[in-house]
Amino acid sequence: SIVGLSIASLFMVMYGVLWSPYPMLLIGILHGVVDGLTITGGSAAIAIVAPRERLASAQGLFGGLQTLTGGIAAVAAGSAYGIIGRGTFVWCAIIMLVFIAVGAWLAKSSLGITGKDVAVEAEAVAEFAEVKAFASLVSAPAALAAAASALSLASAAF
């Protein structure tokens, strides 16, 4: 998931520098695939450590927190785009990379999970969930700003 989130941060920069909605569409499709794999990885990690009788609740809570942080970030996206402009995408990518680096550093002892120590796996998933929540908070405004930028470019083309 660290690789997927890092690739997503590069897509954020691309949204801000592309000149036409058509390349943005291609980047958006690739970004969707990468996000799909990253989010699936988070759910799979929760499935590894959650007790069987609480699995649905744990995954529901994870999904709900992702949606909540995305919604909060989306509210801030308009203001950030209004103040910073297209540079919002670059700043979002930088912040995402910082959060990814901090999360990877916090989880460095747990990145080599062998499957033998459930306590270590639980700690790794908790650390991953924190990183993913930070990344969702940062990436949602950029995605909203990308959509607004694509719409404005598309309307300007017609």
C-alpha positions in Angstrom: 0.0 0.0 0.0 3.0 2.3 0.5 3.8 2.0 -3.2 0.2 2.5 -4.2 -0.1 5.7 -2.1 3.2 7.0 -3.5 2.0 6.4 -7.0 -1.3 8.2 -6.2 0.7 11.2 -5.0 2.3 11.4 -8.4 -1.1 11.3 -10.0 -2.1 14.3 -7.8 0.7 16.3 -9.4 -0.4 15.3 -12.9 -3.9 16.6 -12.3 -2.4 20.0 -11.6 -0.1 20.2 -14.6 -2.1 18.6 -17.4 -3.4 21.0 -20.0 -6.4 19.1 -21.3 -9.2 17.0 -19.9 -8.3 14.0 -22.1 -4.9 13.2 -20.5 -6.6 13.9 -17.1 -9.1 11.2 -18.0 -6.3 8.7 -18.6 -4.6 9.6 -15.4 -7.9 9.4 -13.6 -8.5 5.8 -14.8 -5.0 4.8 -13.8 -5.5 6.5 -10.4 -8.8 4.7 -9.9 -7.0 1.3 -10.5 -4.2 2.2 -8.0 -6.7 3.4 -5.4 -8.8 0.3 -5.8 -5.8 -1.9 -5.1 -4.7 0.3 -2.1 -8.1 0.4 -0.5 -8.5 -3.4 -1.0 -5.2 -3.9 0.7 -6.4 -2.0 3.8 -9.6 -4.1 4.0 -7.5 -7.3 3.6 -5.1 -6.1 6.4 -8.1 -5.6 8.7 -9.4 -9.1 7.8 -6.1 -10.6 9.0 -6.3 -9.1 12.5 -9.9 -8.6 13.3 -11.7 -11.3 15.3 -14.0 -13.3 13.1 -17.1 -12.2 15.1 -16.2 -8.5 14.7 -14.8 -8.5 11.1 -17.8 -6.8 9.5 -17.8 -4.1 12.2 -14.0 -3.5 11.8 -14.2 -3.2 8.0 -17.3 -1.0 8.3 -15.5 1.3 10.7 -12.5 1.4 8.4 -14.7 2.3 5.4 -16.7 4.9 7.5 -13.5 6.6 8.6 -12.3 6.8 5.0 -15.5 8.3 3.9 -15.5 10.8 6.8 -12.0 12.0 6.2 -12.7 12.2 2.5 -15.8 14.3 3.2 -13.9 16.7 5.5 -11.2 17.0 3.0 -13.6 17.7 0.2 -15.1 20.6 2.1 -11.6 22.1 2.4 -10.7 21.4 -1.2 -12.7 24.4 -2.6 -11.0 26.8 -0.3 -7.6 25.4 -0.9 -8.1 25.5 -4.7 -9.5 29.1 -4.5 -6.4 30.3 -2.5 -3.6 28.2 -4.1 -5.0 27.4 -7.5 -3.6 24.6 -9.5 -0.6 24.4 -7.1 -3.1 22.7 -4.7 -2.2 19.4 -6.4 1.5 19.8 -5.8 1.0 20.6 -2.2 -1.4 17.7 -1.7 1.2 15.4 -3.3 3.9 16.7 -1.0 1.8 16.3 2.1 0.8 12.8 1.0 4.4 11.8 0.6 5.3 13.2 4.0 2.4 11.2 5.7 3.4 8.1 3.8 7.0 8.5 4.9 6.0 9.1 8.5 3.6 6.1 8.5 6.2 3.9 7.0 8.7 5.0 9.6 6.2 4.3 12.4 5.5 0.9 10.9 9.1 0.0 10.0 9.3 -2.7 12.6 6.1 -4.3 11.3 6.7 -4.1 7.6 8.3 -7.6 7.5 5.2 -9.4 8.8 5.8 -13.2 8.9 2.3 -14.2 10.0 3.7 -15.8 13.2 3.0 -13.0 15.6 -0.6 -11.8 15.7 0.2 -8.9 18.1 2.8 -7.6 15.6 0.3 -7.9 12.8 -2.4 -6.1 14.7 0.0 -3.3 15.4 1.0 -3.1 11.7 -2.6 -2.9 10.6 -3.4 -0.2 13.2 -0.4 1.8 11.9 -1.5 1.2 8.3 -5.0 2.5 9.1 -3.5 5.7 10.5 -1.4 6.2 7.4 -4.4 5.5 5.1 -6.6 7.9 7.1 -4.0 10.7 6.7 -3.7 9.9 3.0 -7.4 10.0 2.5 -7.6 13.3 4.2 -5.0 14.7 1.9 -6.0 13.1 -1.4 -9.7 13.9 -1.3 -9.3 17.7 -1.8 -7.0 17.1 -4.7 -9.4 14.7 -6.4 -12.2 17.2 -6.0 -10.0 20.0 -7.3 -9.0 17.8 -10.2 -12.6 17.2 -11.1 -13.3 21.0 -10.9 -10.2 21.7 -13.1 -11.3 19.1 -15.6 -14.8 20.5 -15.8 -13.5 24.1 -16.2 -11.1 22.9 -19.0 -13.8 21.0 -20.7 -16.2 23.9 -20.6 -13.5 26.2 -21.9 -12.9 23.9 -24.8 -16.5 24.2 -25.8 
